Amino acid sequence: MSLQEKVAVITGGSSGLGKAIAAEFVKRGVKTVINGRREQSLEDAAREIDPSGRNVRIVVGDVAAPQTAERLVREAVAHFGRIDTLVNNAGIFIAKPFTDYTEEDFDTVLSINLAGFFHVTQRAAAEMLKQGAGHIICITTSLVDQPIAGVPSVLASLTKGGLNAATKSLAIEYATKGIRVNAVAPGIIKTPMHAVETHDFLARLHPVGRMGEAEEIAEAVMYLETAGFVTGEILHVDGGQNAGR
C-alpha cells in the first residue's frame, strides 16, 4: 500500500512533536486524524498542516478517557475508511525529585502516558486486525535507558519505560498478523514544552551539543513507517544520549 492510500491517527497532535509528525504525514499524502485537549489549538494546527481541510480531521478530548479513544478511532474509520498507522505521541513530563512528586502528579502522568496509550491502541489495533495490516508507533524517551544526573525523571521512566516494554510485547504478539509495533525514543527536543532560556543548558545534555528538532523526530517516524522489516524496535533519536555521557 502506498502512503497516499494510508490513514494515520496521532495523539497530542496540536503542537510540538505531534504537530510535526502530522505535518510530515500530510505532506506525503497520508490522511490524518489528530487529537488534543484544546479545540482552538487543534483547529489552528489542522489549518496550518492542511489549508485545504480535506486531509486532516480533529478529535478534541483527553486521550486518557475511553470515550475519547472511542471517538478518535470511530472518526478515522467513519471519515477515511480505515486506520493504517497510530502514533501514540500524547504525553506529559514532570521533572521533580522523587520524594516531591504528589499523588496528583502520579495520577496525571499515568493517565496520559499509560491509560491514553492503552485505550487508543486497543481500539486502533482491533481495526488493524480486521484489515490484516497496520503500524503502531509510540513516542517514548531516551531517559528510560540513559538517565541524566540533574534531570529527575522517575515518572517518565516508569511510564515511558512501560511503553518501550509494551512495544516489544505487542510486536511479538502481532508479528504474524500484519501489524508492526515500534517506538521512537527522543532526546530533548525544541518544542513549546521547553522555554527558550533553557535551551543552552538542555543542548549541553546531548553529546552532539545541541537539542533535537521536532522535524527530526518526524523523519524517524517516517523511516519506521516505510521500513516493512522493522518491528519491536526502540529507535533512539537523541544526539548520542543513549550511547552515554
Secondary structure by P-SEA (a helix, b strand, c coil): cccccbbbbbccccccaaaaaaaaaaaacccbbbbcccaaaaaaaaaaaccccccbbbbbcccccaaaaaaaaaaaaaacccccbbbcccccccccccccccaaaaaaaaaaccaaaaaaaaaaaaaaaaaccbbbbbbbcccccccccccccccccaaaaaaaaaaaaaaaaaccccbbbbbbbbcccccccccccaaaaaaacccccccccaaaaaaaaaaaaaccccccccccccccccccc
